[in-house]
Amino acid sequence: MSHDYDWLFIRNNLAQTSPGKTPPTDASPDIITRLAPATAAELSSFAECYDQPFSQDVDYHGTNYVYVRARNLGKDSGKTAVGTVQLWYCSADTLDTKPFWKRLSTQDQNNAVSISAPGQAVAVTDIPFLFGNVAAPVQGAPYSLIAFITDANHPAPTGSAFTPLHEAIVEAGNAAYDTLAVPPKPPTPATGFGWSSKVALNNAKPVDVTVTLSASRFDPDAEMYFVFETPDANGDIISIGKSALANGKFYGTPATLPANYVSQVTAYYVAPVPPSGQLSADFTLQIVQDPPSGQGGQAKLLEKFNVSLTQVVAVAKAGA
């Protein structure tokens, strides 16, 4: 087909010069997405600079303006090819199932736009299709824009039992599609609060302890960690790294405390901001003296803090 196709041609990728399976097959530069209507000068550039892409990243919160570019592969410059452009979008995983596609229209609600070019010339639709007000895609499920240019002798490609529809589009000269980039998910700002208290054990001699943290109430995906200002008897910082909270789970670290140990301890609570804008947690921090090694006996509670905190935090507005 690539040797005898002489009509309006839409590329699968920027380097392609004739129809066929030239990879990548889902990156048509001739389906041009713009964030604002193109000016006359920009439309001229789209046609004159055929070796350049002009698409801008799609704004899923607003309206996008989509133009279709094509080159007439016919050799006769005195013969003009005239076609009708149709534009669709779908989830990329439904490219082979046309009933799942959604057809796009212009501002005047027309779902077909005319395009024409003499032999070897490049043309661009001067009226854009509108694409917007759709849910933003997620990783692994991008959208595709699919363009057909048809007339009585050049119908839209169709799939078959042997050729999936997306392959028929790739092989056709008068059709192409572009898989749109999925925007990175805006991170939910992690925020939280800290709690601090003085620890004064009044221990007469050095003591081996375990410092533990647990939480009985917390927000989804919450994490906590703590750190003591005064090192232990070996000069090591007493702390645990940021830990994901779970019901019934204890997080701890051993330490040998010098006599008359005094320190400031701070526990930090971090969680994504919920829609209510309120973070809440109930947690317990305790210092337990380990039983003498090899002598049996019970652990002894030296200090315990039961803490209940609620804090209202600012919630980022959508699109901010």
Sequence and secondary structure as in RCSB ss.txt:
>XXXX:A:sequence
MSHDYDWLFIRNNLAQTSPGKTPPTDASPDIITRLAPATAAELSSFAECYDQPFSQDVDYHGTNYVYVRARNLGK
DSGKTAVGTVQLWYCSADTLDTKPFWKRLSTQDQNNAVSISAPGQAVAVTDIPFLFGNVAAPVQGAPYSLIAFIT
DANHPAPTGSAFTPLHEAIVEAGNAAYDTLAVPPKPPTPATGFGWSSKVALNNAKPVDVTVTLSASRFDPDAEMY
FVFETPDANGDIISIGKSALANGKFYGTPATLPANYVSQVTAYYVAPVPPSGQLSADFTLQIVQDPPSGQGGQAK
LLEKFNVSLTQVVAVAKAGA
>XXXX:A:secstr
 TTT  SEE  SSTT  SSS  S  SB TTEEEESS   HHHHHHHHH TTS       TTSEEEEEEEEEE  S
 TT EEEEEEEEEEEEGGGTT GGG EE   TTS S EEEEEETT EEE SS EEEES    BTTB EEEEEEEE
BTTB      SSS HHHHHHH TTEEEEE          EEEEEEEEEEE   SS EEEEEEEEEEE  TT EEE
EEESS  TTS   EEEEEE  TT EEEEEEEE TT EEEEEEEEEEE  TT EEEEEEEEEEEE   TTS    E
EEEEEEEEEEEE     TT 
